[in-house]
């Protein structure tokens, strides 16, 4: 049996020895190990892949006994597929990329379906034989619409919610139901270029790079812990449409990378930052 052990706690001498000793004494083999100490906060992070047969309830009990009192500890199955629920509005580039990766076996997850506030992307989703949940927002309050989305999402019990260009601002109430489980993608021009056409604004300003950022969603708009980022260079010869097309390419690549990191349990969140192994 293969497991992933995730630990973050106050750093102290001998932690790796204590943890490794417990694995060894319970017949477990370390297949891969990563650790990091954040010096300013004296915080220790460790991600370990282990294999072997053991009483994992006992292993967890022994680890908690020897770790600092403030330790966060999780032991998860390495090869268990996570359930993922996708959210979209009208733009297809990020959603389409995820569906293609899923269909080709590149994205190791179970996609529960796609939730959208417009019906535009239904034909795309149905090509992949996945459920499409159309929850229109017209004619009802934000709170009423969000309550319907929360009810649907909770009924499906996703491990991860992915906003693939879902153009709705989530309230603190929504976030509180899925804390640490919501991944979003946006262009890196925020907050400098906001509104309906940020790429045109960027063109008019003469930007020299185009980027995208994937992050966890929290109660501060577009300020959640950053998971992945990337850029491409542009110059004066690029029109805003070319910038937009390049930006979309970067967005889908960055979002796919962030999803993969989340599915593989490689992300620690601490103080609105991430440690990624």
C-alpha positions in Angstrom: 0.0 0.0 0.0 1.3 3.5 -0.9 0.5 6.5 1.2 1.5 10.2 1.3 2.3 11.7 4.6 1.9 15.5 4.9 3.3 17.3 7.9 3.8 21.0 8.8 4.7 22.2 12.3 7.1 24.3 14.3 10.6 23.3 13.5 12.8 21.6 16.1 15.9 19.4 16.2 15.5 15.7 15.3 12.1 15.9 13.5 13.1 14.0 10.4 14.8 11.3 12.6 11.7 10.9 14.8 9.4 10.6 11.8 11.6 8.2 9.9 12.1 6.0 13.0 8.3 5.5 13.3 8.1 4.6 9.6 11.0 2.1 10.0 9.6 0.5 13.2 6.3 -0.1 11.5 7.7 -1.8 8.4 7.2 1.2 6.1 9.7 2.2 3.4 10.3 5.8 2.3 10.0 6.0 -1.5 10.4 9.8 -1.8 10.8 12.6 0.7 10.9 16.4 0.5 11.3 18.8 3.4 11.7 22.5 3.8 12.1 24.9 6.8 10.7 28.4 6.5 13.3 30.3 8.5 11.3 33.5 9.3 8.4 31.6 10.9 10.5 28.6 11.9 8.0 26.3 10.2 8.8 22.8 9.0 7.1 21.2 6.0 7.5 17.6 4.9 5.9 15.5 2.2 6.8 11.8 2.2 5.7 8.9 0.0 5.8 5.6 1.8 5.0 2.0 1.0 4.2 -1.1 3.0 1.6 -2.7 5.1 0.9 -1.2 8.5 -1.7 -0.1 11.0 -1.9 3.5 9.8 -4.1 4.5 12.7 -1.3 3.5 15.0 1.3 5.3 12.8 -0.7 8.5 12.9 -1.0 8.2 16.7 2.7 7.7 17.1 3.5 10.6 14.8 1.1 12.9 16.7 2.8 11.8 20.0 6.3 12.8 18.7 5.4 15.9 16.7 5.0 19.4 18.2 1.5 20.2 19.5 0.7 22.6 16.6 1.4 20.0 13.9 -0.9 19.6 11.0 -0.7 15.9 9.9 -2.5 14.1 7.0 -2.0 10.6 5.7 -3.7 10.0 2.3 -3.7 7.2 -0.2 -1.3 8.0 -3.0 -3.2 6.5 -5.9 -6.8 7.3 -4.9 -8.4 9.5 -7.5 -9.9 12.8 -6.3 -13.3 14.0 -7.4 -13.2 17.3 -9.2 -16.1 19.7 -10.1 -15.5 22.2 -12.8 -17.1 25.7 -13.1 -17.3 27.8 -16.2 -19.3 30.6 -17.9 -18.8 31.2 -21.6 -15.0 31.0 -22.3 -14.0 27.5 -23.5 -10.2 27.6 -23.6 -9.5 26.5 -20.0 -12.4 24.1 -19.7 -11.7 22.5 -23.1 -8.0 22.0 -22.2 -9.0 20.3 -18.9 -11.5 18.0 -20.7 -9.0 17.0 -23.3 -6.3 16.2 -20.7 -8.9 14.2 -18.7 -10.1 12.3 -21.8 -6.5 11.4 -22.8 -5.8 10.1 -19.2 -3.3 12.9 -18.5 -5.4 14.3 -15.6 -5.7 11.6 -12.9 -9.1 12.5 -11.4 -12.8 11.8 -11.6 -14.6 14.8 -13.1 -18.1 15.0 -11.6 -19.4 17.5 -14.1 -19.4 21.1 -15.1 -21.4 23.8 -13.4 -22.1 26.9 -15.5 -24.3 30.1 -15.2 -24.8 30.1 -19.0 -25.7 27.2 -21.4 -23.1 28.1 -23.9 -20.6 25.3 -23.2 -23.1 22.5 -22.9 -22.3 21.0 -26.4 -18.6 21.0 -25.5 -19.1 19.2 -22.2 -21.5 16.7 -23.6 -19.0 15.7 -26.3 -17.0 14.2 -23.3 -20.1 12.5 -21.9 -20.0 14.5 -18.6 -22.9 16.0 -16.8 -23.6 19.7 -17.5 -25.4 21.6 -14.7 -26.8 24.9 -16.0 -27.7 27.2 -13.1 -28.7 30.5 -14.6 -28.3 33.7 -12.5 -30.7 35.9 -14.3 -33.7 37.2 -12.4 -32.6 36.1 -9.0 -30.3 37.6 -6.3 -26.6 36.6 -6.0 -27.5 34.9 -2.7 -30.3 32.9 -4.3 -28.1 31.8 -7.1 -25.1 30.9 -4.9 -27.4 28.9 -2.6 -28.3 26.7 -5.6 -24.7 26.3 -6.6 -23.7 25.4 -3.0 -26.5 22.8 -2.7 -25.5 21.2 -6.0 -21.8 21.1 -5.2 -22.4 19.7 -1.7 -24.6 16.9 -3.1 -21.7 15.9 -5.3 -19.0 16.0 -2.5 -16.0 17.2 -4.6 -12.5 17.1 -3.3 -11.6 20.0 -5.6 -13.5 22.8 -7.2 -11.9 24.3 -10.3 -13.0 27.7 -11.7 -12.2 27.4 -15.4 -13.0 31.1 -16.2 -16.1 31.1 -14.0 -17.0 34.8 -14.2 -18.8 35.0 -10.9 -17.4 36.5 -7.7 -17.8 34.0 -4.9 -18.9 35.3 -1.5 -17.3 34.5 1.8 -20.3 32.3 2.5 -19.5 30.1 -0.6 -15.8 29.9 0.2 -16.5 28.9 3.8 -18.3 25.7 2.6 -15.2 24.6 0.5 -12.3 26.2 2.3 -8.9 25.3 0.7 -10.6 23.4 -2.1 -11.3 26.1 -4.7 -8.7 26.7 -7.5 -9.1 29.8 -9.8 -7.2 31.1 -12.8 -6.9 34.7 -13.9 -4.6 36.8 -16.1 -1.8 38.5 -14.2 -2.9 42.0 -15.0 -5.0 42.2 -11.9 -5.4 44.7 -10.3 -3.7 46.9 -12.9 -6.0 46.0 -15.8 -9.5 45.1 -14.7 -12.9 45.0 -16.4 -14.3 43.5 -19.6 -11.2 43.7 -21.8 -7.9 43.7 -19.8 -5.9 42.7 -22.8 -6.9 45.8 -24.7 -6.0 47.9 -21.7 -2.6 46.1 -21.5 -2.0 46.7 -25.2 -2.8 50.4 -24.8 -0.3 50.5 -21.9 2.4 48.9 -23.9 3.1 45.9 -21.6 6.1 43.7 -22.4 4.9 40.4 -20.7 1.6 38.5 -20.5 1.0 36.2 -17.6 -1.4 34.1 -15.7 -1.8 33.1 -12.1 -3.6 30.1 -10.5 -4.4 30.4 -6.9 -6.7 29.1 -4.1 -9.7 31.2 -3.5 -10.2 32.9 -0.2 -12.3 35.8 1.1 -10.0 38.5 -0.6 -10.8 38.8 -4.3 -7.9 37.3 -6.4 -5.6 37.5 -3.4 -5.6 33.8 -2.3 -2.4 31.7 -2.0 -0.6 31.4 -5.3 -0.1 27.9 -6.7 1.4 28.5 -10.2 2.3 31.4 -12.5 3.9 31.8 -15.9 4.5 34.5 -18.6 5.2 35.0 -22.3 7.0 38.0 -23.7 5.4 40.5 -26.1 6.4 43.7 -27.9 5.0 46.6 -29.8 4.2 44.5 -32.8 1.5 42.5 -31.0 -2.1 43.6 -31.3 -4.5 43.2 -28.3 -6.2 40.2 -30.0 -2.8 38.4 -30.3 -2.1 39.3 -26.7 -5.5 37.8 -25.7 -4.8 34.6 -27.6 -1.3 34.2 -26.0 -2.8 35.0 -22.6 -5.4 32.2 -23.0 -2.6 29.8 -23.9 -0.8 30.7 -20.7 -3.9 30.5 -18.6 -4.8 27.0 -19.6 -1.2 25.7 -19.0 -0.9 27.4 -15.6 -4.3 26.1 -14.5 -3.5 22.5 -15.6 -0.2 22.7 -13.7 -2.0 23.9 -10.5 -4.6 21.2 -10.8 -1.9 18.5 -11.1 -0.1 19.8 -8.0 -3.4 19.8 -6.0 -4.3 16.3 -7.2 -0.9 15.0 -6.2 -1.0 16.5 -2.8 2.1 18.7 -3.3 0.8 22.0 -1.9 1.0 23.3 1.6 -0.8 26.6 2.5 0.6 28.7 5.3 0.1 32.4 5.9 -1.5 33.0 2.5 1.5 31.5 0.8 2.2 28.1 -0.6 5.1 25.6 -0.2 5.1 23.3 -3.1 7.1 20.0 -3.5 
